[in-house]
Each structure stands twice: as structure tokens, then as C-alpha cells.
Amino acid sequence: MASEYNPLLEDFVFPPFDVIEPRHVRPAILSLLKKLESDLVELEETLEPTWPKLVEPLEKITDRLSVVWGVVNHLNAVKDSPELRSAIEEVQPEKVKFQLRLGQSKLIYSAFKAIKDSSNWENLSEARKRIVEAQIRDAVLNGVSLEDDKRQRFNEIQQELEKLSQKFEENNLDAIKKFEKLINDKKDIEGIPATALAMAAQMAISKGHEDATAENGPWVITLDGPSYRSVMQHAQNRSLREEVYRAYITRASSGDLNNTPIIDQILKLRLEKANLLGYNNYAEVSMENKMATVNKAVELIEELRIASWNYAIQDMEDIKIFAKGQNEREADKLNHWDIKFWSERLRESRFHINEEELRSFFSLPKVIDGLFSLAKMLFAIDIDPADGVAPVWNDDIKFYCVKDSSGSPMAYFYFDPYSRPSEKRGGAWVSEVVGRSRALSHDGALSRLPIAHVVCNQTPPLAGKPSLMTFREVETVFHEFGHALQHMLTKQDEGLVSGSRGIEWDAVELPSQFMENWCYQRDTLMSIAKHYETGECLPEEVCSKLLSTRTFRAGSELLRQLRFASVDMELHTNYIPGGSETVYDIDQRVGRRTHAIPLLPEDRFLCSLSHIFSDQYAAGYYSYQWAEVLSFDAFSAFEEAGFDNDTVIKEKGLKFRDTVLALGGGKSPLEVFIEFRGREPSSEAMLRYNGLLKSTAATGG
């Protein structure tokens, strides 16, 4: 009998997202693992320490798994369902088992060592040398050198960690879904902007209140990003802000969704794993694929903390004074749920800018037009809509083709822009569908073309209007597009180091943060800021004011990020599982040095900090700041050239494309940066752009 058709096992160029169902996952993954196991056995029996007999067949095995599992993982993030969760839970142990078997293959490890020790080593390209060195390093970190009991324990830990991080993320999503605040009284929603009310009414309709309207309610507030932020920034009802804030910082910290025991177990197992591998702590393991060392990361965090502290204290003072000026009773005892609200009022007063009114000038179609024009000007590429070429998982998804200046396709990407709290996890990210690779090219092409997902969670179109964005949402789209560009514009044909693969993790945020900087460049801003109905440009004086808001509360915002970087580092260096200090004690201690007012004793934000408990930023959150130093410095090269000098800007753009965006992991990020900038990076530009250069001594603990 013919086996049932399974779309996950088809030889696709673009994944058949429209027909993949949870029931396909188990049979597809099990069948694929069986096939890959026999491919691996064959490789081990026939391998030689050469590129065609070792690296290319190995790349084919790892790629097949990462592409198919990547599709499943992607659907898990954007189209969550109980059926998909249980399918993943069922096959995940088998997938991890195979990855461990592959990662611990002594034959493959020895073959890579033989390449490194051979007389031909010096003749290899830099990219190939980095592949060999990374394979040797990763094999050791995967436990290849461990014997018997130790290896068995290592494998048990890996299985458990994979399960725990999956559960952490599920709890987080469920906790966000669980919180609903139904509001019937108009008095309670005073101050909340029309866009947010339309969204809250839409949510109410989906919960069975079919007569809900933006004007008259009822409204349902959730912890989903756009909803939460609108309440914190705009709701005049202080007790509503407090209720929503408390729910937000304690989500996934109680009942059957409590992530606390999961965090404890993850940290305990990471430490045990590090010890098995011969390291003192997990941060040392993490630093094996970073530019920084533990000490250098800690030094950067402290340097930036000191530079920001006095500014953050002043920020707090400013909003207290402002609130007092409005005769607010709460001014003397401002709390966490007041800060965003009063900051927004101060910003409106100081710069005469209203975020809600600005939305009309930032409609998604016009922002995307401006972004693509910028990419064309800087990198000599065209981005054309290609809807219908590839199947999608939701009708809102857009599909694009990236072409070079001669019109040849270079890459493709999906864009999933809107928030869908019932099935899509929060945040914004880029993930690869496939990477560029010579070994995996087909149909006579020189290289397989890269394909990416760009996922955001912004305000959806409401009441017949396009998606009208906050400036923060605009920055997010630029940021994620920067990641996608590095994946898509790579010239690297060695698949194991193309795009952002093989790049030291603390440098991967360079292109994303670099692109964000363009939002604050006048010409770029004017090119995206056009009224969605009339097409008129943002008035000149509003543009100037918006540009000058860049440094508003920059010290406070940077300190907030440094709290996460700092607590992440502490938990993975000095924390002793089961010791006298809990993870929350450490967070409180760090909070005293990174927040102008102490964290609430019940703050459990760690329970939703997916970056370090279910993503790849463990002992690596500092990477955002590390890469920010690089990205601001890179951007300042364009400023030095003069933004009105088109010829030089285009030259610099091509140079950035041919270094940072093109070289992938085939060259060390420091060398790539020097090749672009002509010197080593300096933190001066980052502090200057954030208005933090003048600060002197700081304390804060």
C-alpha cells in the first residue's frame, strides 16, 4: 500500500505551509530521522578527511533536518495549537537523540581533526578553516570527548533542557492568553488611543461580545505587546495601569503555568553540563562562540551602566517634576506603572509630539516602500512582491523576491507583520527557511538561494485602515529587516558559514541595529512618513522634533536592557542552584543597580524572559549591547561621509553589503568590521547617539 502523502517530506523549494497539519509532524520527523541515520552510517563508513567526502555529505544531513524541523518550529511559533504541541513533544526526544548521535560522532570529529593537522591546512580558504575549527569546537561542546557514564548523563541533560525550554515558551504564551481584562465603563479607558480601543473591541468580539465597538465597548485588554503598551503609556486610570503592570511582570509565575521550577532546573542542568565539559560555569561554555570573554562582557555592561546611571536618575527626576506640575497626587510616590505613562506625557509636552497622531504617517505599506527604497539605494537591490509564488500559513503573509541590479533573484522572504495573540508568540524575529549553499544547489544553479521569515507583532489593520504603526514598531521592522539582509545578501557559498551561520553570536545584531539607525536619518524618515490617506509628508517641524526624541530617556532604556544582560550573566556565572540566593534575589540585587526605583518584591519578569530560557541568548544577552557598539560605529561612517553626498553614501552602502552583509561566518566579525570601517570598533558613537557622552561618575550600588 502506498504510504500517505506527507508534505513535510516532499522535495520542496518553498515549504507547503498551506497543507502542513499537526498530524504530518510525527510520521515525517520519524521517517526523516530514520533516513538521516542511515545517511550518517554511510558517511561514517566512507568518510575521508576531504571536503567532498566529509563536509558536503555532512552539510546535506544537517541541512535536511534543520529545514524540516525549522518548518515545524516556525509553525509552532506562528500557528500554535494543542495538536501541534503534542506532536512536537512526541518527536522532540528522537530529534535530540539524533543530533547528539551526530554531534558526538568520533569518526567525524577525527576526520575534521585530520583536516586541521594535514599538510593541506594552509591552502584552505579562511571560510573552510573556520568551518573546520567550529566543527571541532562544537563536537567538544556536544560531548564527543566524554566517556560512558558522563556521556550518558550529558545526553540526558540535553534531552531535558530541550523539553524544559519548549515548556517554558508554552507557559509564557498560555499566560499571555489567559489574562483578559473586560472593561465596560468608558471612564476606565480614558486616555487610551482610538487604535488601541479598536483593537480591544475587536478582541472583545472574538471573546463573544459581538456588539463591541471601539467607541462604546466593551473592551478586552490583554498582555499582548500592542495592548499592554497602550495601557501603560496612555490609560489615565492608575489602578488599571497597576493591575495590568502587575499581571505583566508576574506572568507565567504561578499555578500550573509557573516557570520558576523550570528556570531553577534549566540553570541547574546548564551548570552540570558545563562541569561535565570541564568548565567552571555555563557562561564559559557560551563564550566559546562569542567575540567577547566573560570578563569583557561584564566590563562592557558595567561601562555602559556607569555611563547611563546619572541620566536615568535625571529621567526619573524629570517625570516627578512634570507630574507635580500637573498637580498629580501620585507625583511624590511614582511607581513602575506610572513611569511609562508620565514619560509619554512629558515627551508630548517637551516635543509636542503625539504618538497616536503620528500613526497616520506610518502606515505599513508606505514604511515598507521607504525601507525597500533605502535598501535599493544602499545595497543596489530590488525587492519585488511575489505573492502567490509560495504557499503561506495565514492570509496576512506577504512574500517577496530580492533581486540584484541585473534583475536576477538573490533571495526570497516571507513577512508576517501582525499580532495574533491566540496562536502566535510575542516579539519579533527572523528565522531561516534555507540558507545559501553551493553543495545544496539544484536544477543546475550555482548556489541554492536563501529564504527567510521576517516576523513582527504590530498593530493589525483596523476598521478598513491599513496597519498604522507606532514609531517603535517602525524601528522593529527596520531591525528585523537588517537580520534578513545578512541572511539574504550573503555571497558565501559554503553553506555552514553563509548568512548569519557561523558568526560569533555577539556580532549577529550588528546589521539589525545598523538598519534601525536609519529610522533617525532625516531623508529616510521623510521617505517613510507619508499620511496614509492624503500622501502628504510629515511636516518638517514634526520631523525635527521626532529626531530629537532619540535621546529622550535613553539612559533609562539602556539600563533596562543592562538589567537583563546583567542578571543573565550573574545567573550563568555566580548563581548556585539551591543556594542561599534565589534567582529573584539576584534579579532584585541587579535591579538596584539598573533601575531608578527598586523592582517590586513580587517582580517575576524572569519567568517570561524567553531570550535566555528558551532561545539562544543564555549568557549572551549582553550581545545586544556588544553589537550596538559595532552598529553605531558602522553607521557613523555614513554620517562622516555626509548624508547629502549620494555618491559616497552609495559607495559606503556597497562596502557594507560586501563586508558585513556578504561574508557571513566565513571571516571573524572583528576582521569583517575592520575591513568595512578601516579600524577597530569604538563605543564613542554609541554613547554619542544616545546622548550619554557627558556623564561622569555614577553609583547605583
TABEL-V128347 format. One line per field, one symbol per residue. burial: I if it has 24 or more other C-alpha atoms within 12 Angstrom, else O. A space follows every 10 residues. Layout:
burial->???
This chain:
burial->OOOOOIIIIO OOIIIIIOOI IIIIIIIIII OIIOOIIOII OOIIOOIIII IOOIIIIIII IIIIIIIIII IIIIIIIIII IOOIIOIIIO IIIIIIIIII IIIIIIIIII IIIIIIOOOO OOOOOOIIII IIIIIIIIII IIIIIIOOOO IOOIIOIIII IIIIIIIIII IIIIIIIIII IIIOOOOIII IIIIIIIIII IIIIOOOOOO OIIIIOIIII IIIIIIIIII IIIIIIIIOI IIIIIIIIII IIIOOOIIII IIIIIIIIII IIIIOIIOOO IIIIIIIIII IIIIOOIIOI IIIIIIIIII IIIOIIIIII OIIOOOOOOO OOOIIIIIII IIIIIIIIOO IOIIIIOIII IIIIIIIIII IIOIIIIIII IIIIOOOOOI IIIOOOIIII IIIOOOOOII IIIIIIIIII IIIIIIIIII IIIIIIIIII OOOOOOIIII IIIIIIIIII IIOOOIIIII IIIIIIIIII IIIIIIIIII IIIIIIIIII IIIIIIIIII IIIIIIIIII IIIIIIIIII IIOOOOIIOO OIIOIIIIII IIIIIIIIII IIIIIIIIII IIIIIIIOOO OIIIIIIIII IIIIIIIOII OOIIIIIIII IIIIOOIIII IIIIIIIIII IIIIIIIIIO OOIOOOOOII OIIIIIIIII IIIIIIIIII IIIOOIIOOO IIIIIIIOII IIIOIOOOOI O
